[in-house]
Amino acid sequence: MSEFLPDTLFPAWSTDPVKPNEVPTELRDRLVAQAAAEHLLDVTYRIVDSPLGRLLLAATPAGLVRVAYAAQDHDAVLQELSDRIGSRVLLSPSGLDDVARQLDAYFTGVLRQIDVPLDLRLTQGFRRGVLGHLRQIPFGRTESYAEVAAAAGSPRAVRAVGSACATNPMPIVIPCHRVVRTGGGLGGYVGGLDAKRFLLDLEQAA
């Protein structure tokens, strides 16, 4: 096994990209890539800017596992990833490039669906079935919570659909913003109603 620098060279994690003793980005990325190749990492993450504020993107070797708005508290999200997936969580400022590029294209109206490998381990059972259906709702279209419940095989589970959307680990990528109330009311959204309205307007204008 090739040499890997010890964890003491890496801050535990921080959403602040400027730290006095931060490992240089190029070196960090090389070490992260090496560690990933040797299966030494559980999660890598980066923070990207978007029209909806800073987004945390996190991935496991299996695929993208988390997208989080700043309002969800990035440090709390990272702690959850450490608790539920594994403690080897490292910042990779230039990592997850494909996800970042596709998000940029989506926000400019060029791309209609973000297509990257996903790791759905953070959701199970009926909720996972709901999330699977959400990816089938066409760009620019919406469905009601009741319609999603029926499509997921449990027509009476409208509240459970709302819970699945509220706990969606990858908003935007898994488009829970396309689920609205019967009659057209927005309903809730993990990123806030302003973000939901922005995304729906973006898609309808494209």
Rosetta constraint file for C-alpha pairs under 8 A:
AtomPair CA 1 CA 38 HARMONIC 7.93 0.50
AtomPair CA 4 CA 31 HARMONIC 7.00 0.50
AtomPair CA 4 CA 34 HARMONIC 7.73 0.50
AtomPair CA 4 CA 35 HARMONIC 7.09 0.50
AtomPair CA 5 CA 9 HARMONIC 6.99 0.50
AtomPair CA 5 CA 31 HARMONIC 7.57 0.50
AtomPair CA 6 CA 10 HARMONIC 7.94 0.50
AtomPair CA 7 CA 11 HARMONIC 7.92 0.50
AtomPair CA 9 CA 23 HARMONIC 6.95 0.50
AtomPair CA 10 CA 22 HARMONIC 7.35 0.50
AtomPair CA 10 CA 23 HARMONIC 6.92 0.50
AtomPair CA 10 CA 90 HARMONIC 7.66 0.50
AtomPair CA 11 CA 22 HARMONIC 7.55 0.50
AtomPair CA 12 CA 89 HARMONIC 7.74 0.50
AtomPair CA 12 CA 90 HARMONIC 7.52 0.50
AtomPair CA 13 CA 75 HARMONIC 7.76 0.50
AtomPair CA 13 CA 78 HARMONIC 7.75 0.50
AtomPair CA 13 CA 89 HARMONIC 7.50 0.50
AtomPair CA 13 CA 90 HARMONIC 6.75 0.50
AtomPair CA 13 CA 91 HARMONIC 6.75 0.50
AtomPair CA 14 CA 75 HARMONIC 6.86 0.50
AtomPair CA 15 CA 47 HARMONIC 7.03 0.50
AtomPair CA 15 CA 74 HARMONIC 6.76 0.50
AtomPair CA 15 CA 75 HARMONIC 6.96 0.50
AtomPair CA 18 CA 22 HARMONIC 7.14 0.50
AtomPair CA 23 CA 27 HARMONIC 6.79 0.50
AtomPair CA 23 CA 28 HARMONIC 5.95 0.50
AtomPair CA 24 CA 28 HARMONIC 6.03 0.50
AtomPair CA 25 CA 29 HARMONIC 6.01 0.50
AtomPair CA 25 CA 92 HARMONIC 7.82 0.50
AtomPair CA 25 CA 93 HARMONIC 6.69 0.50
AtomPair CA 25 CA 94 HARMONIC 7.75 0.50
AtomPair CA 26 CA 30 HARMONIC 6.24 0.50
AtomPair CA 27 CA 31 HARMONIC 6.17 0.50
AtomPair CA 28 CA 32 HARMONIC 6.00 0.50
AtomPair CA 28 CA 92 HARMONIC 6.85 0.50
AtomPair CA 29 CA 33 HARMONIC 6.03 0.50
AtomPair CA 29 CA 92 HARMONIC 5.72 0.50
AtomPair CA 29 CA 93 HARMONIC 7.25 0.50
AtomPair CA 29 CA 94 HARMONIC 6.76 0.50
AtomPair CA 29 CA 95 HARMONIC 7.28 0.50
AtomPair CA 30 CA 34 HARMONIC 6.15 0.50
AtomPair CA 31 CA 35 HARMONIC 5.98 0.50
AtomPair CA 32 CA 36 HARMONIC 6.01 0.50
AtomPair CA 32 CA 41 HARMONIC 7.88 0.50
AtomPair CA 32 CA 44 HARMONIC 7.91 0.50
AtomPair CA 32 CA 90 HARMONIC 7.45 0.50
AtomPair CA 32 CA 92 HARMONIC 6.76 0.50
AtomPair CA 33 CA 37 HARMONIC 6.16 0.50
AtomPair CA 34 CA 38 HARMONIC 6.32 0.50
AtomPair CA 35 CA 39 HARMONIC 6.12 0.50
AtomPair CA 35 CA 40 HARMONIC 4.92 0.50
AtomPair CA 35 CA 41 HARMONIC 6.06 0.50
AtomPair CA 36 CA 40 HARMONIC 5.73 0.50
AtomPair CA 36 CA 41 HARMONIC 5.48 0.50
AtomPair CA 36 CA 61 HARMONIC 7.37 0.50
AtomPair CA 40 CA 88 HARMONIC 7.46 0.50
AtomPair CA 41 CA 60 HARMONIC 7.91 0.50
AtomPair CA 41 CA 88 HARMONIC 5.18 0.50
AtomPair CA 41 CA 89 HARMONIC 6.61 0.50
AtomPair CA 41 CA 90 HARMONIC 7.55 0.50
AtomPair CA 42 CA 60 HARMONIC 5.84 0.50
AtomPair CA 42 CA 61 HARMONIC 7.36 0.50
AtomPair CA 42 CA 85 HARMONIC 6.69 0.50
AtomPair CA 42 CA 86 HARMONIC 5.44 0.50
AtomPair CA 42 CA 87 HARMONIC 6.93 0.50
AtomPair CA 42 CA 88 HARMONIC 5.08 0.50
AtomPair CA 42 CA 89 HARMONIC 5.96 0.50
AtomPair CA 43 CA 58 HARMONIC 6.52 0.50
AtomPair CA 43 CA 59 HARMONIC 5.50 0.50
AtomPair CA 43 CA 60 HARMONIC 4.73 0.50
AtomPair CA 43 CA 61 HARMONIC 7.54 0.50
AtomPair CA 43 CA 81 HARMONIC 7.68 0.50
AtomPair CA 43 CA 85 HARMONIC 7.73 0.50
AtomPair CA 43 CA 86 HARMONIC 7.42 0.50
AtomPair CA 43 CA 88 HARMONIC 6.40 0.50
AtomPair CA 43 CA 89 HARMONIC 4.68 0.50
AtomPair CA 43 CA 90 HARMONIC 6.47 0.50
AtomPair CA 44 CA 58 HARMONIC 5.66 0.50
AtomPair CA 44 CA 59 HARMONIC 5.50 0.50
AtomPair CA 44 CA 60 HARMONIC 6.58 0.50
AtomPair CA 44 CA 89 HARMONIC 5.70 0.50
AtomPair CA 44 CA 90 HARMONIC 4.95 0.50
AtomPair CA 44 CA 91 HARMONIC 5.72 0.50
AtomPair CA 44 CA 92 HARMONIC 6.14 0.50
AtomPair CA 44 CA 95 HARMONIC 7.66 0.50
AtomPair CA 45 CA 56 HARMONIC 6.98 0.50
AtomPair CA 45 CA 57 HARMONIC 5.44 0.50
AtomPair CA 45 CA 58 HARMONIC 4.14 0.50
AtomPair CA 45 CA 59 HARMONIC 6.31 0.50
AtomPair CA 45 CA 89 HARMONIC 7.58 0.50
AtomPair CA 45 CA 90 HARMONIC 6.43 0.50
AtomPair CA 45 CA 91 HARMONIC 5.04 0.50
AtomPair CA 45 CA 92 HARMONIC 5.73 0.50
AtomPair CA 45 CA 93 HARMONIC 7.59 0.50
AtomPair CA 45 CA 95 HARMONIC 7.15 0.50
AtomPair CA 45 CA 96 HARMONIC 7.43 0.50
AtomPair CA 46 CA 56 HARMONIC 5.95 0.50
AtomPair CA 46 CA 57 HARMONIC 5.51 0.50
AtomPair CA 46 CA 58 HARMONIC 6.66 0.50
AtomPair CA 46 CA 91 HARMONIC 5.77 0.50
AtomPair CA 46 CA 92 HARMONIC 5.60 0.50
AtomPair CA 46 CA 93 HARMONIC 5.25 0.50
AtomPair CA 46 CA 94 HARMONIC 7.36 0.50
AtomPair CA 46 CA 95 HARMONIC 6.64 0.50
AtomPair CA 46 CA 96 HARMONIC 7.30 0.50
AtomPair CA 47 CA 54 HARMONIC 6.40 0.50
AtomPair CA 47 CA 55 HARMONIC 5.58 0.50
AtomPair CA 47 CA 56 HARMONIC 4.59 0.50
AtomPair CA 47 CA 57 HARMONIC 6.21 0.50
AtomPair CA 47 CA 93 HARMONIC 7.30 0.50
AtomPair CA 48 CA 54 HARMONIC 5.56 0.50
AtomPair CA 48 CA 55 HARMONIC 5.32 0.50
AtomPair CA 48 CA 56 HARMONIC 6.54 0.50
AtomPair CA 48 CA 57 HARMONIC 7.55 0.50
AtomPair CA 48 CA 100 HARMONIC 7.10 0.50
AtomPair CA 49 CA 53 HARMONIC 5.84 0.50
AtomPair CA 49 CA 54 HARMONIC 4.53 0.50
AtomPair CA 49 CA 55 HARMONIC 6.29 0.50
AtomPair CA 50 CA 54 HARMONIC 5.91 0.50
AtomPair CA 50 CA 55 HARMONIC 6.91 0.50
AtomPair CA 50 CA 104 HARMONIC 7.58 0.50
AtomPair CA 50 CA 107 HARMONIC 7.78 0.50
AtomPair CA 51 CA 107 HARMONIC 7.44 0.50
AtomPair CA 52 CA 69 HARMONIC 7.96 0.50
AtomPair CA 52 CA 195 HARMONIC 6.42 0.50
AtomPair CA 53 CA 69 HARMONIC 7.26 0.50
AtomPair CA 53 CA 70 HARMONIC 6.88 0.50
AtomPair CA 54 CA 69 HARMONIC 6.51 0.50
AtomPair CA 54 CA 70 HARMONIC 5.81 0.50
AtomPair CA 55 CA 67 HARMONIC 6.63 0.50
AtomPair CA 55 CA 68 HARMONIC 5.56 0.50
AtomPair CA 55 CA 69 HARMONIC 5.01 0.50
AtomPair CA 55 CA 70 HARMONIC 6.24 0.50
AtomPair CA 56 CA 66 HARMONIC 7.55 0.50
AtomPair CA 56 CA 67 HARMONIC 5.47 0.50
AtomPair CA 56 CA 68 HARMONIC 5.04 0.50
AtomPair CA 56 CA 69 HARMONIC 6.63 0.50
AtomPair CA 56 CA 70 HARMONIC 7.55 0.50
AtomPair CA 56 CA 74 HARMONIC 6.65 0.50
AtomPair CA 57 CA 64 HARMONIC 7.49 0.50
AtomPair CA 57 CA 65 HARMONIC 7.97 0.50
AtomPair CA 57 CA 66 HARMONIC 5.85 0.50
AtomPair CA 57 CA 67 HARMONIC 4.80 0.50
AtomPair CA 57 CA 68 HARMONIC 6.86 0.50
AtomPair CA 57 CA 96 HARMONIC 7.45 0.50
AtomPair CA 58 CA 64 HARMONIC 5.99 0.50
AtomPair CA 58 CA 65 HARMONIC 5.77 0.50
AtomPair CA 58 CA 66 HARMONIC 5.01 0.50
AtomPair CA 58 CA 67 HARMONIC 6.52 0.50
AtomPair CA 58 CA 96 HARMONIC 7.86 0.50
AtomPair CA 59 CA 63 HARMONIC 5.38 0.50
AtomPair CA 59 CA 64 HARMONIC 4.12 0.50
AtomPair CA 59 CA 65 HARMONIC 4.97 0.50
AtomPair CA 59 CA 66 HARMONIC 6.73 0.50
AtomPair CA 59 CA 96 HARMONIC 7.53 0.50
AtomPair CA 59 CA 119 HARMONIC 7.73 0.50
AtomPair CA 60 CA 64 HARMONIC 6.37 0.50
AtomPair CA 60 CA 65 HARMONIC 6.43 0.50
AtomPair CA 60 CA 119 HARMONIC 7.18 0.50
AtomPair CA 62 CA 117 HARMONIC 7.09 0.50
AtomPair CA 62 CA 118 HARMONIC 6.91 0.50
AtomPair CA 62 CA 119 HARMONIC 5.65 0.50
AtomPair CA 63 CA 116 HARMONIC 7.36 0.50
AtomPair CA 63 CA 117 HARMONIC 4.70 0.50
AtomPair CA 63 CA 118 HARMONIC 4.49 0.50
AtomPair CA 63 CA 119 HARMONIC 4.92 0.50
AtomPair CA 64 CA 116 HARMONIC 7.27 0.50
AtomPair CA 64 CA 117 HARMONIC 6.21 0.50
AtomPair CA 64 CA 118 HARMONIC 4.70 0.50
AtomPair CA 64 CA 119 HARMONIC 5.59 0.50
AtomPair CA 65 CA 118 HARMONIC 6.14 0.50
AtomPair CA 65 CA 119 HARMONIC 4.87 0.50
AtomPair CA 65 CA 120 HARMONIC 6.35 0.50
AtomPair CA 65 CA 121 HARMONIC 7.61 0.50
AtomPair CA 65 CA 122 HARMONIC 7.54 0.50
AtomPair CA 65 CA 169 HARMONIC 7.06 0.50
AtomPair CA 65 CA 170 HARMONIC 7.00 0.50
AtomPair CA 66 CA 169 HARMONIC 5.19 0.50
AtomPair CA 66 CA 170 HARMONIC 5.08 0.50
AtomPair CA 67 CA 169 HARMONIC 6.23 0.50
AtomPair CA 67 CA 170 HARMONIC 4.51 0.50
AtomPair CA 67 CA 171 HARMONIC 6.17 0.50
AtomPair CA 67 CA 173 HARMONIC 7.91 0.50
AtomPair CA 68 CA 72 HARMONIC 6.31 0.50
AtomPair CA 68 CA 74 HARMONIC 6.89 0.50
AtomPair CA 68 CA 77 HARMONIC 7.43 0.50
AtomPair CA 68 CA 169 HARMONIC 7.43 0.50
AtomPair CA 68 CA 170 HARMONIC 7.00 0.50
AtomPair CA 68 CA 171 HARMONIC 7.24 0.50
AtomPair CA 69 CA 73 HARMONIC 7.41 0.50
AtomPair CA 69 CA 74 HARMONIC 7.45 0.50
AtomPair CA 69 CA 191 HARMONIC 6.08 0.50
AtomPair CA 70 CA 74 HARMONIC 6.00 0.50
AtomPair CA 71 CA 191 HARMONIC 6.99 0.50
AtomPair CA 72 CA 76 HARMONIC 7.62 0.50
AtomPair CA 72 CA 77 HARMONIC 7.25 0.50
AtomPair CA 72 CA 191 HARMONIC 7.72 0.50
AtomPair CA 73 CA 77 HARMONIC 6.35 0.50
AtomPair CA 74 CA 78 HARMONIC 6.16 0.50
AtomPair CA 75 CA 79 HARMONIC 6.22 0.50
AtomPair CA 76 CA 80 HARMONIC 6.23 0.50
AtomPair CA 77 CA 81 HARMONIC 6.26 0.50
AtomPair CA 78 CA 82 HARMONIC 6.18 0.50
AtomPair CA 78 CA 89 HARMONIC 7.77 0.50
AtomPair CA 79 CA 83 HARMONIC 6.14 0.50
AtomPair CA 80 CA 84 HARMONIC 5.97 0.50
AtomPair CA 81 CA 85 HARMONIC 5.44 0.50
AtomPair CA 81 CA 86 HARMONIC 6.84 0.50
AtomPair CA 81 CA 87 HARMONIC 7.81 0.50
AtomPair CA 81 CA 89 HARMONIC 7.90 0.50
AtomPair CA 82 CA 86 HARMONIC 4.71 0.50
AtomPair CA 82 CA 87 HARMONIC 4.40 0.50
AtomPair CA 82 CA 88 HARMONIC 7.12 0.50
AtomPair CA 82 CA 89 HARMONIC 6.55 0.50
AtomPair CA 83 CA 87 HARMONIC 6.78 0.50
AtomPair CA 84 CA 122 HARMONIC 7.97 0.50
AtomPair CA 96 CA 100 HARMONIC 6.31 0.50
AtomPair CA 97 CA 101 HARMONIC 6.02 0.50
AtomPair CA 98 CA 102 HARMONIC 6.15 0.50
AtomPair CA 98 CA 116 HARMONIC 7.70 0.50
AtomPair CA 99 CA 103 HARMONIC 6.13 0.50
AtomPair CA 99 CA 114 HARMONIC 7.58 0.50
AtomPair CA 99 CA 116 HARMONIC 6.84 0.50
AtomPair CA 100 CA 104 HARMONIC 6.27 0.50
AtomPair CA 101 CA 105 HARMONIC 6.29 0.50
AtomPair CA 102 CA 106 HARMONIC 6.07 0.50
AtomPair CA 102 CA 111 HARMONIC 7.04 0.50
AtomPair CA 102 CA 114 HARMONIC 5.91 0.50
AtomPair CA 102 CA 115 HARMONIC 7.91 0.50
AtomPair CA 103 CA 107 HARMONIC 6.16 0.50
AtomPair CA 103 CA 114 HARMONIC 6.97 0.50
AtomPair CA 104 CA 108 HARMONIC 6.36 0.50
AtomPair CA 105 CA 109 HARMONIC 6.34 0.50
AtomPair CA 105 CA 110 HARMONIC 5.13 0.50
AtomPair CA 105 CA 111 HARMONIC 5.20 0.50
AtomPair CA 106 CA 110 HARMONIC 5.73 0.50
AtomPair CA 106 CA 111 HARMONIC 4.48 0.50
AtomPair CA 106 CA 112 HARMONIC 6.08 0.50
AtomPair CA 106 CA 113 HARMONIC 7.26 0.50
AtomPair CA 106 CA 114 HARMONIC 7.37 0.50
AtomPair CA 107 CA 111 HARMONIC 7.89 0.50
AtomPair CA 107 CA 202 HARMONIC 7.59 0.50
AtomPair CA 109 CA 202 HARMONIC 7.16 0.50
AtomPair CA 109 CA 203 HARMONIC 7.31 0.50
AtomPair CA 109 CA 206 HARMONIC 5.60 0.50
AtomPair CA 112 CA 139 HARMONIC 5.93 0.50
AtomPair CA 113 CA 139 HARMONIC 7.19 0.50
AtomPair CA 113 CA 173 HARMONIC 7.58 0.50
AtomPair CA 114 CA 173 HARMONIC 5.81 0.50
AtomPair CA 120 CA 124 HARMONIC 7.88 0.50
AtomPair CA 120 CA 128 HARMONIC 7.51 0.50
AtomPair CA 122 CA 169 HARMONIC 6.95 0.50
AtomPair CA 123 CA 127 HARMONIC 6.34 0.50
AtomPair CA 123 CA 128 HARMONIC 5.55 0.50
AtomPair CA 123 CA 168 HARMONIC 7.83 0.50
AtomPair CA 123 CA 169 HARMONIC 7.66 0.50
AtomPair CA 124 CA 128 HARMONIC 5.02 0.50
AtomPair CA 125 CA 129 HARMONIC 6.62 0.50
AtomPair CA 126 CA 130 HARMONIC 6.28 0.50
AtomPair CA 126 CA 152 HARMONIC 7.69 0.50
AtomPair CA 127 CA 131 HARMONIC 6.29 0.50
AtomPair CA 127 CA 160 HARMONIC 7.50 0.50
AtomPair CA 127 CA 161 HARMONIC 7.13 0.50
AtomPair CA 127 CA 163 HARMONIC 7.84 0.50
AtomPair CA 127 CA 164 HARMONIC 4.87 0.50
AtomPair CA 128 CA 132 HARMONIC 6.19 0.50
AtomPair CA 128 CA 164 HARMONIC 7.75 0.50
AtomPair CA 129 CA 133 HARMONIC 6.43 0.50
AtomPair CA 129 CA 152 HARMONIC 6.07 0.50
AtomPair CA 130 CA 134 HARMONIC 6.29 0.50
AtomPair CA 130 CA 148 HARMONIC 7.04 0.50
AtomPair CA 130 CA 149 HARMONIC 7.48 0.50
AtomPair CA 130 CA 152 HARMONIC 5.71 0.50
AtomPair CA 130 CA 161 HARMONIC 6.63 0.50
AtomPair CA 130 CA 164 HARMONIC 6.72 0.50
AtomPair CA 131 CA 135 HARMONIC 6.73 0.50
AtomPair CA 131 CA 164 HARMONIC 7.25 0.50
AtomPair CA 131 CA 165 HARMONIC 7.63 0.50
AtomPair CA 131 CA 168 HARMONIC 7.35 0.50
AtomPair CA 131 CA 174 HARMONIC 6.67 0.50
AtomPair CA 131 CA 176 HARMONIC 7.77 0.50
AtomPair CA 132 CA 136 HARMONIC 7.25 0.50
AtomPair CA 133 CA 137 HARMONIC 6.98 0.50
AtomPair CA 133 CA 148 HARMONIC 7.31 0.50
AtomPair CA 133 CA 151 HARMONIC 7.23 0.50
AtomPair CA 133 CA 152 HARMONIC 6.78 0.50
AtomPair CA 134 CA 148 HARMONIC 7.77 0.50
AtomPair CA 134 CA 174 HARMONIC 6.39 0.50
AtomPair CA 134 CA 175 HARMONIC 5.99 0.50
AtomPair CA 134 CA 176 HARMONIC 6.29 0.50
AtomPair CA 134 CA 178 HARMONIC 7.76 0.50
AtomPair CA 135 CA 174 HARMONIC 5.73 0.50
AtomPair CA 135 CA 175 HARMONIC 6.38 0.50
AtomPair CA 137 CA 141 HARMONIC 6.64 0.50
AtomPair CA 137 CA 142 HARMONIC 6.90 0.50
AtomPair CA 137 CA 143 HARMONIC 7.42 0.50
AtomPair CA 137 CA 175 HARMONIC 7.99 0.50
AtomPair CA 137 CA 178 HARMONIC 7.33 0.50
AtomPair CA 138 CA 142 HARMONIC 7.77 0.50
AtomPair CA 139 CA 203 HARMONIC 6.37 0.50
AtomPair CA 140 CA 178 HARMONIC 7.95 0.50
AtomPair CA 140 CA 200 HARMONIC 6.88 0.50
AtomPair CA 140 CA 203 HARMONIC 4.61 0.50
AtomPair CA 140 CA 204 HARMONIC 4.89 0.50
AtomPair CA 140 CA 206 HARMONIC 7.92 0.50
AtomPair CA 141 CA 178 HARMONIC 6.65 0.50
AtomPair CA 141 CA 204 HARMONIC 7.75 0.50
AtomPair CA 142 CA 178 HARMONIC 4.57 0.50
AtomPair CA 142 CA 179 HARMONIC 5.62 0.50
AtomPair CA 142 CA 180 HARMONIC 6.69 0.50
AtomPair CA 143 CA 147 HARMONIC 5.99 0.50
AtomPair CA 143 CA 148 HARMONIC 6.56 0.50
AtomPair CA 143 CA 178 HARMONIC 6.41 0.50
AtomPair CA 143 CA 179 HARMONIC 5.08 0.50
AtomPair CA 143 CA 180 HARMONIC 6.16 0.50
AtomPair CA 144 CA 148 HARMONIC 6.32 0.50
AtomPair CA 144 CA 179 HARMONIC 5.43 0.50
AtomPair CA 144 CA 180 HARMONIC 4.84 0.50
AtomPair CA 144 CA 181 HARMONIC 5.12 0.50
AtomPair CA 144 CA 182 HARMONIC 5.22 0.50
AtomPair CA 144 CA 184 HARMONIC 7.83 0.50
AtomPair CA 145 CA 149 HARMONIC 6.16 0.50
AtomPair CA 145 CA 158 HARMONIC 5.64 0.50
AtomPair CA 145 CA 159 HARMONIC 7.96 0.50
AtomPair CA 145 CA 161 HARMONIC 6.19 0.50
AtomPair CA 145 CA 162 HARMONIC 6.78 0.50
AtomPair CA 145 CA 179 HARMONIC 6.04 0.50
AtomPair CA 145 CA 180 HARMONIC 6.23 0.50
AtomPair CA 145 CA 181 HARMONIC 6.04 0.50
AtomPair CA 145 CA 182 HARMONIC 7.13 0.50
AtomPair CA 146 CA 150 HARMONIC 6.26 0.50
AtomPair CA 146 CA 155 HARMONIC 6.52 0.50
AtomPair CA 146 CA 156 HARMONIC 7.56 0.50
AtomPair CA 146 CA 157 HARMONIC 7.72 0.50
AtomPair CA 146 CA 158 HARMONIC 5.34 0.50
AtomPair CA 146 CA 182 HARMONIC 7.36 0.50
AtomPair CA 147 CA 151 HARMONIC 6.17 0.50
AtomPair CA 147 CA 155 HARMONIC 7.60 0.50
AtomPair CA 148 CA 152 HARMONIC 6.04 0.50
AtomPair CA 148 CA 158 HARMONIC 7.91 0.50
AtomPair CA 148 CA 161 HARMONIC 7.03 0.50
AtomPair CA 148 CA 179 HARMONIC 7.78 0.50
AtomPair CA 149 CA 153 HARMONIC 6.43 0.50
AtomPair CA 149 CA 154 HARMONIC 5.34 0.50
AtomPair CA 149 CA 155 HARMONIC 4.82 0.50
AtomPair CA 149 CA 156 HARMONIC 6.81 0.50
AtomPair CA 149 CA 157 HARMONIC 5.62 0.50
AtomPair CA 149 CA 158 HARMONIC 5.59 0.50
AtomPair CA 149 CA 160 HARMONIC 7.99 0.50
AtomPair CA 149 CA 161 HARMONIC 6.05 0.50
AtomPair CA 150 CA 154 HARMONIC 5.33 0.50
AtomPair CA 150 CA 155 HARMONIC 3.98 0.50
AtomPair CA 150 CA 156 HARMONIC 7.57 0.50
AtomPair CA 151 CA 155 HARMONIC 7.60 0.50
AtomPair CA 157 CA 161 HARMONIC 6.34 0.50
AtomPair CA 158 CA 162 HARMONIC 6.50 0.50
AtomPair CA 159 CA 163 HARMONIC 6.26 0.50
AtomPair CA 160 CA 164 HARMONIC 6.12 0.50
AtomPair CA 161 CA 165 HARMONIC 6.23 0.50
AtomPair CA 162 CA 166 HARMONIC 6.11 0.50
AtomPair CA 162 CA 188 HARMONIC 7.97 0.50
AtomPair CA 163 CA 167 HARMONIC 6.17 0.50
AtomPair CA 164 CA 168 HARMONIC 5.93 0.50
AtomPair CA 165 CA 176 HARMONIC 5.50 0.50
AtomPair CA 165 CA 189 HARMONIC 7.47 0.50
AtomPair CA 165 CA 190 HARMONIC 7.74 0.50
AtomPair CA 166 CA 188 HARMONIC 7.52 0.50
AtomPair CA 166 CA 189 HARMONIC 6.36 0.50
AtomPair CA 166 CA 190 HARMONIC 5.51 0.50
AtomPair CA 167 CA 190 HARMONIC 7.53 0.50
AtomPair CA 168 CA 174 HARMONIC 7.52 0.50
AtomPair CA 168 CA 176 HARMONIC 7.33 0.50
AtomPair CA 168 CA 190 HARMONIC 7.98 0.50
AtomPair CA 170 CA 174 HARMONIC 5.61 0.50
AtomPair CA 171 CA 175 HARMONIC 5.92 0.50
AtomPair CA 171 CA 176 HARMONIC 6.37 0.50
AtomPair CA 171 CA 177 HARMONIC 7.63 0.50
AtomPair CA 171 CA 190 HARMONIC 7.70 0.50
AtomPair CA 172 CA 176 HARMONIC 7.12 0.50
AtomPair CA 172 CA 177 HARMONIC 7.21 0.50
AtomPair CA 176 CA 189 HARMONIC 7.76 0.50
AtomPair CA 177 CA 189 HARMONIC 6.67 0.50
AtomPair CA 177 CA 196 HARMONIC 5.50 0.50
AtomPair CA 177 CA 199 HARMONIC 7.10 0.50
AtomPair CA 177 CA 200 HARMONIC 7.12 0.50
AtomPair CA 178 CA 200 HARMONIC 7.03 0.50
AtomPair CA 179 CA 186 HARMONIC 7.84 0.50
AtomPair CA 179 CA 187 HARMONIC 7.91 0.50
AtomPair CA 180 CA 184 HARMONIC 6.04 0.50
AtomPair CA 180 CA 185 HARMONIC 5.96 0.50
AtomPair CA 180 CA 186 HARMONIC 4.92 0.50
AtomPair CA 180 CA 187 HARMONIC 5.49 0.50
AtomPair CA 181 CA 185 HARMONIC 4.89 0.50
AtomPair CA 181 CA 186 HARMONIC 5.98 0.50
AtomPair CA 181 CA 187 HARMONIC 5.54 0.50
AtomPair CA 186 CA 193 HARMONIC 7.40 0.50
AtomPair CA 186 CA 196 HARMONIC 7.74 0.50
AtomPair CA 186 CA 197 HARMONIC 7.74 0.50
AtomPair CA 188 CA 192 HARMONIC 7.20 0.50
AtomPair CA 188 CA 193 HARMONIC 6.58 0.50
AtomPair CA 189 CA 193 HARMONIC 5.89 0.50
AtomPair CA 189 CA 195 HARMONIC 7.95 0.50
AtomPair CA 189 CA 196 HARMONIC 6.33 0.50
AtomPair CA 191 CA 195 HARMONIC 5.78 0.50
AtomPair CA 191 CA 196 HARMONIC 7.03 0.50
AtomPair CA 192 CA 196 HARMONIC 6.47 0.50
AtomPair CA 193 CA 197 HARMONIC 6.04 0.50
AtomPair CA 194 CA 198 HARMONIC 6.11 0.50
AtomPair CA 195 CA 199 HARMONIC 6.24 0.50
AtomPair CA 196 CA 200 HARMONIC 6.23 0.50
AtomPair CA 197 CA 201 HARMONIC 6.01 0.50
AtomPair CA 198 CA 202 HARMONIC 5.98 0.50
AtomPair CA 199 CA 203 HARMONIC 6.24 0.50
AtomPair CA 200 CA 204 HARMONIC 6.12 0.50
AtomPair CA 201 CA 205 HARMONIC 6.02 0.50
AtomPair CA 202 CA 206 HARMONIC 6.33 0.50
